[in-house]
Amino acid sequence: MKSIKRLFKLLIFFTALWLLFLFTFSTIYPIANKVKEAVAKQVAANNSNYLTQNKIPKLFENAIIQTEDTRFYSHFGIDLIGIGRSVWTDVKSEHLSQGGSTITQQLIRNTIIAPEKTFYRKVKEIILAVALERFMSKNQILEDYLNVIYFGHGAYGADQAAETYFGKPLNSLSLAEWALLAGLPNAPSAYDPYVAMNLAKERQHEVLLNLVDSKAITQSEADIAFKQKIQLRNVNPRLSPAYTTYNVLQIPKT
């Protein structure tokens, strides 16, 4: 009987906690509205165009998801498998990393909380990510994310990234160009094609293989895309032509 009473009390406690959670993030702290307002302010501040999902190529979306958050459509804001790997990495390296972050967490980090690496910030980010998924659809989260995420060279959002690197609208790019862009958000400076094209191409190859694994494209399509010349818009007049065009000589072994 005592066990039943204890279980009943726990059930009441967690039910009350869940109701408080819903009330807080829908009324006291309307998280979906706060994120939308932050996204709108960032898009305006960066003089960018907000791309609705029907103007974002599905293959590019898939490239981003398969590279940044493969379980995006199945998790509830946080990826428990990714968090487990991140914790294990933190324990081994003895410092707090950004690993294990979902697209939802990255959207939270890039809009309504500071991006500093602290344990408190990480916990807050997780709570807010779970809350956001309760009050905003997956498609809306992905749309907002693709309009604010940083791609390097002052380009925030996919629209600016396409214009910055290729001088063309996002929906005019090729598979090869989409794959190059999709590899940048993780580390824009490390994979900067203007100064490290070899690393950018390695990252592009990873993105293409991710698309093959998800059956979004065939291996043949990936090979053709990888072999395609990359012609970058020359945003830096000090760069020589050798840096703006990359001719693939060898496909990395898979």
C-alpha positions in Angstrom: 0.0 0.0 0.0 2.8 2.4 0.9 4.4 1.8 -2.5 1.2 2.6 -4.3 0.8 5.8 -2.3 4.4 6.8 -3.1 3.9 6.1 -6.8 0.7 8.1 -6.7 2.5 11.1 -5.1 5.2 10.9 -7.7 2.6 10.9 -10.5 1.0 14.0 -9.0 4.3 15.7 -8.6 5.5 15.1 -12.2 2.0 16.0 -13.6 2.1 19.3 -11.7 5.7 19.9 -12.9 4.7 19.3 -16.5 1.7 21.6 -16.2 3.9 24.3 -14.8 6.3 23.7 -17.7 3.5 24.2 -20.2 2.1 27.3 -18.4 5.5 28.9 -18.1 6.6 28.5 -21.8 3.2 29.3 -23.3 2.1 32.2 -21.1 4.8 33.6 -18.8 7.7 33.0 -21.2 6.2 32.5 -24.7 9.2 30.9 -26.1 8.0 30.5 -29.7 7.2 34.2 -29.9 10.6 35.1 -28.4 12.5 33.0 -30.9 10.4 34.4 -33.9 11.1 38.0 -32.7 14.8 37.3 -32.4 15.0 35.7 -35.8 13.1 38.7 -37.4 15.5 41.1 -35.7 18.6 39.2 -36.8 17.4 39.0 -40.4 16.7 42.7 -40.5 20.0 43.6 -38.8 21.9 41.5 -41.3 20.0 43.0 -44.3 19.1 39.5 -45.4 16.0 38.0 -47.0 13.9 35.6 -44.9 13.4 32.4 -46.9 10.2 30.5 -46.2 10.5 26.8 -46.5 8.8 26.6 -49.9 11.8 28.7 -51.2 14.4 26.4 -49.6 15.4 23.5 -51.8 14.5 20.1 -50.2 17.9 18.6 -51.1 19.7 21.5 -49.3 17.5 21.0 -46.3 18.3 17.3 -46.3 22.0 18.0 -46.6 21.8 20.3 -43.5 19.8 17.8 -41.5 21.9 14.8 -42.4 25.1 16.7 -41.5 24.0 18.7 -38.5 21.2 16.6 -36.8 20.3 13.3 -38.4 17.6 12.5 -35.9 16.0 16.0 -36.2 12.5 14.7 -37.1 12.5 12.0 -34.4 13.9 13.7 -31.3 12.0 16.0 -28.9 14.5 18.9 -29.0 17.5 17.1 -27.6 19.3 14.1 -29.0 20.0 11.7 -26.1 22.4 9.7 -28.1 24.3 12.8 -29.2 24.3 14.1 -25.6 25.7 10.8 -24.4 28.6 11.0 -26.9 29.2 14.7 -26.0 29.4 13.9 -22.3 31.8 11.1 -22.9 34.0 13.4 -25.1 33.8 16.1 -22.3 34.9 13.6 -19.7 37.9 12.4 -21.9 38.9 16.0 -22.9 38.1 17.5 -19.4 36.3 20.5 -20.9 32.8 21.4 -22.0 32.2 21.1 -25.7 29.3 22.1 -28.0 28.9 18.5 -29.2 25.5 16.8 -29.2 23.6 20.0 -30.1 20.5 19.5 -32.2 19.2 22.0 -34.8 16.7 23.1 -32.2 19.4 23.8 -29.6 21.5 25.7 -32.2 18.5 27.8 -33.0 18.0 28.6 -29.3 21.7 29.4 -28.9 21.7 31.7 -31.9 18.6 33.7 -30.9 17.7 34.0 -27.2 20.6 32.9 -25.1 24.3 33.7 -25.0 26.6 31.1 -26.7 29.2 30.9 -23.9 30.4 27.4 -22.9 29.1 27.0 -19.4 27.3 24.1 -17.7 24.4 26.5 -16.7 24.0 27.7 -20.2 24.0 24.1 -21.5 21.2 23.1 -19.1 19.2 26.2 -20.0 19.6 25.5 -23.7 18.3 21.9 -23.2 15.3 23.1 -21.3 14.5 25.8 -23.8 15.0 23.4 -26.8 12.5 20.9 -25.3 10.0 23.8 -24.7 10.4 25.2 -28.2 9.6 21.8 -29.7 6.4 21.8 -27.7 5.2 25.1 -29.1 6.8 25.3 -32.6 6.6 22.7 -35.4 9.7 21.0 -36.8 9.4 22.7 -40.1 9.2 26.1 -38.5 12.3 25.4 -36.4 14.2 24.3 -39.4 13.1 27.3 -41.4 14.1 29.8 -38.7 17.4 27.9 -38.2 18.3 28.2 -41.9 17.6 31.9 -41.8 20.0 32.8 -38.9 22.8 30.2 -38.8 26.2 31.5 -39.6 28.0 30.3 -42.7 31.2 32.5 -42.5 32.3 35.7 -44.3 29.5 37.7 -42.6 26.8 35.5 -44.2 23.9 34.7 -41.8 21.3 32.4 -43.2 21.2 30.3 -46.4 20.1 33.2 -48.6 23.1 35.3 -47.7 25.4 32.3 -47.9 24.5 31.5 -51.5 25.0 35.1 -52.6 28.2 35.5 -50.6 30.0 32.4 -51.9 28.4 32.0 -55.3 26.7 35.2 -56.2 23.4 33.3 -56.9 20.1 32.6 -55.2 20.0 29.5 -53.1 17.6 27.7 -55.5 19.9 28.3 -58.4 22.8 26.4 -56.9 23.9 22.9 -57.9 24.1 19.8 -55.7 27.9 20.4 -55.4 27.4 24.0 -54.2 24.6 23.0 -51.8 26.8 20.3 -50.3 29.7 22.8 -49.8 27.4 25.3 -48.0 25.8 22.6 -45.9 29.3 21.7 -44.5 30.1 25.2 -43.3 27.8 25.9 -40.2 29.7 23.4 -38.0 33.0 25.3 -38.4 32.9 28.2 -40.9 36.5 29.3 -40.4 37.9 25.8 -40.5 36.1 24.9 -43.8 36.4 28.3 -45.4 36.7 27.5 -49.1 38.6 30.8 -49.8 41.5 29.8 -47.6 41.2 26.1 -47.1 39.5 24.6 -50.2 41.0 21.2 -49.6 39.3 21.0 -46.2 36.1 22.5 -47.6 36.1 19.7 -50.3 36.7 17.0 -47.7 33.7 18.4 -45.7 31.7 18.6 -48.9 32.5 14.9 -49.5 31.2 14.0 -46.1 28.0 15.9 -46.8 27.5 14.1 -50.1 28.1 10.7 -48.4 25.5 11.6 -45.8 23.0 12.3 -48.6 23.9 8.9 -50.1 23.4 7.1 -46.8 20.0 8.8 -46.4 19.1 7.7 -50.0 18.5 11.3 -51.0 20.9 10.9 -53.8 22.8 8.0 -55.5 26.5 7.3 -55.2 26.9 8.2 -58.8 25.2 11.6 -58.3 27.6 12.2 -55.3 30.6 11.3 -57.4 29.6 13.7 -60.2 28.9 16.5 -57.7 32.2 16.0 -56.0 34.0 16.2 -59.4 32.3 19.4 -60.3 34.4 22.6 -60.4 33.7 25.0 -57.6 33.6 28.6 -58.9 33.4 31.0 -55.9 32.4 34.6 -56.1 35.6 36.5 -55.5 34.7 38.5 -52.4 38.3 39.3 -51.6 40.2 41.1 -54.4 43.5 40.0 -52.8 42.8 36.4 -53.6 44.3 35.0 -56.7 42.2 33.1 -59.3 43.7 29.9 -58.0 41.7 30.3 -54.9 38.4 31.0 -56.6 38.3 27.9 -58.8 39.0 24.4 -57.5 39.5 21.5 -59.9 39.1 18.1 -58.3 42.0 15.8 -59.0 41.1 12.9 -56.8 38.0 11.7 -55.0 38.8 10.7 -51.3 38.5 7.0 -50.6 35.4 6.1 -48.8 
